[in-house]
Amino acid sequence: MGNGPCVLTAPAQSKPRRFCSFARSTALYQRVKTGKGSFTDVSMLETGLTLMTSTIVDFLTTRIEPEQRGKAASGSAQLSP
């Protein structure tokens, strides 16, 4: 990997919120149907790995390191410190 700056992309921040919203909706639906509450847990790491599945599989099968794309990655946004 290169020595360029780390770019935190917007999906890395927004997707865990969407996963969490879906989990909450599912939990509320379950409560309405069964009357029982439930516990939901959404990991940013697991969400990120889910979003990177194709990149991870490509690397594990070909052993070719993915290139840094920075701002060129779709859906990415440079965030100010």
C-alpha positions as CSV (number, residue, x, y, z in Angstrom):
1,M,0.0,0.0,0.0
2,G,1.1,3.5,-0.6
3,N,2.0,6.2,1.9
4,G,-0.8,8.6,0.8
5,P,-3.3,10.1,3.2
6,C,-6.1,7.9,4.6
7,V,-9.4,9.0,3.2
8,L,-12.5,8.2,5.2
9,T,-15.3,7.6,2.8
10,A,-18.9,8.6,3.4
11,P,-20.2,5.0,3.1
12,A,-17.9,4.1,6.0
13,Q,-19.9,6.5,8.2
14,S,-23.4,6.2,6.7
15,K,-23.8,2.5,6.2
16,P,-23.5,1.5,9.9
17,R,-26.3,3.9,10.6
18,R,-28.4,2.3,7.9
19,F,-27.7,-1.2,9.2
20,C,-28.6,0.1,12.7
21,S,-31.8,1.6,11.5
22,F,-32.8,-1.6,9.8
23,A,-32.0,-3.6,12.9
24,R,-34.1,-1.2,15.0
25,S,-37.0,-1.4,12.6
26,T,-36.8,-5.2,12.7
27,A,-36.7,-5.2,16.5
28,L,-39.7,-2.9,16.7
29,Y,-41.6,-5.1,14.3
30,Q,-40.7,-8.2,16.4
31,R,-42.0,-6.3,19.5
32,V,-45.3,-5.5,17.9
33,K,-45.8,-9.1,16.7
34,T,-44.5,-11.0,19.8
35,G,-44.6,-8.4,22.6
36,K,-40.9,-9.2,23.4
37,G,-38.1,-6.7,23.1
38,S,-34.7,-7.6,21.5
39,F,-31.1,-6.5,21.6
40,T,-29.4,-5.2,18.5
41,D,-25.7,-4.7,18.0
42,V,-24.2,-3.1,14.9
43,S,-20.4,-3.2,14.5
44,M,-18.7,-0.5,12.2
45,L,-16.0,-3.0,11.5
46,E,-18.4,-5.8,10.4
47,T,-20.4,-3.3,8.4
48,G,-17.1,-2.1,6.7
49,L,-16.1,-5.7,5.9
50,T,-19.5,-6.4,4.4
51,L,-19.1,-3.4,2.1
52,M,-15.6,-4.6,1.1
53,T,-16.5,-8.2,0.4
54,S,-15.6,-8.1,-3.3
55,T,-12.3,-6.3,-2.7
56,I,-11.4,-8.8,0.0
57,V,-12.3,-11.8,-2.1
58,D,-10.4,-10.4,-5.1
59,F,-7.3,-10.0,-2.9
60,L,-7.6,-13.5,-1.3
61,T,-8.0,-15.2,-4.7
62,T,-5.4,-13.2,-6.7
63,R,-3.0,-11.9,-4.0
64,I,-3.0,-8.6,-6.0
65,E,-3.2,-5.7,-3.5
66,P,-5.9,-3.2,-4.3
67,E,-4.7,0.2,-5.3
68,Q,-5.5,3.2,-3.1
69,R,-8.2,5.2,-4.9
70,G,-8.7,8.0,-2.4
71,K,-11.2,10.6,-3.8
72,A,-11.5,8.6,-7.0
73,A,-13.5,5.9,-5.1
74,S,-17.2,6.0,-5.7
75,G,-19.1,7.6,-2.9
76,S,-16.0,8.9,-1.2
77,A,-15.6,12.3,0.5
78,Q,-12.5,13.9,2.0
79,L,-13.3,14.8,5.5
80,S,-11.7,17.7,7.4
81,P,-9.8,16.9,10.6
